[in-house]
Amino acid sequence: AMVVTGGLPVGGPIVGMIVDYAGPRAGIMVGSAAALLVAAIVVRYQRPRDLTPALPLRGRHTVYA
């Protein structure tokens, strides 16, 4: 929520100029591209999760799906 609140004064006029020049579809595309870029950056730099089990598994375990 803080990024949205802090980014609005900067991104709003920029997207407004794009909408005035190229139309509303271009503004939506720019906003979508920015969101996808941020999502890709977050996924890229997210810490890998520790996937080792908390308790060691011993013996033979059958998993039914």
C-alpha positions in Angstrom: 0.0 0.0 0.0 2.9 2.4 0.7 4.3 1.9 -2.8 1.0 2.7 -4.3 0.6 5.8 -2.2 4.2 7.0 -2.8 4.3 6.1 -6.5 1.1 7.9 -7.5 2.4 11.4 -7.6 5.2 10.2 -9.9 3.5 7.6 -12.0 0.1 9.4 -12.4 1.3 12.3 -14.5 3.5 10.0 -16.6 0.7 7.6 -17.4 -1.6 10.6 -18.0 0.8 12.0 -20.6 0.9 8.6 -22.3 -2.9 8.3 -22.3 -3.2 11.8 -23.8 -0.7 11.0 -26.5 -1.5 7.3 -27.4 -4.9 6.6 -25.8 -6.3 4.7 -22.9 -5.2 1.3 -24.1 -1.5 2.4 -24.1 -1.9 3.6 -20.5 -3.3 0.3 -19.4 -0.4 -1.5 -21.2 2.2 0.7 -19.5 0.7 0.0 -16.1 0.5 -3.7 -16.8 4.1 -3.8 -18.0 5.2 -2.0 -14.9 3.4 -4.5 -12.7 4.8 -7.5 -14.5 8.3 -6.0 -14.3 8.0 -5.5 -10.6 6.6 -9.1 -10.1 9.5 -10.5 -12.2 12.0 -8.6 -10.0 10.4 -9.8 -6.8 10.4 -13.4 -8.0 14.0 -13.1 -9.1 15.4 -11.8 -5.9 13.1 -13.6 -3.4 15.0 -15.8 -1.0 14.9 -19.5 -1.8 12.8 -21.4 0.7 14.3 -24.1 2.8 12.6 -27.2 1.6 14.2 -29.7 4.0 11.6 -31.4 6.3 11.5 -30.3 9.9 11.6 -33.9 11.0 13.8 -36.5 9.2 11.7 -39.0 7.3 12.8 -42.6 7.9 11.6 -45.8 6.2 9.3 -46.1 3.3 6.4 -43.6 2.9 3.6 -44.0 0.3 1.9 -40.9 -0.9 -1.6 -41.3 -2.5 -2.8 -38.4 -4.6 
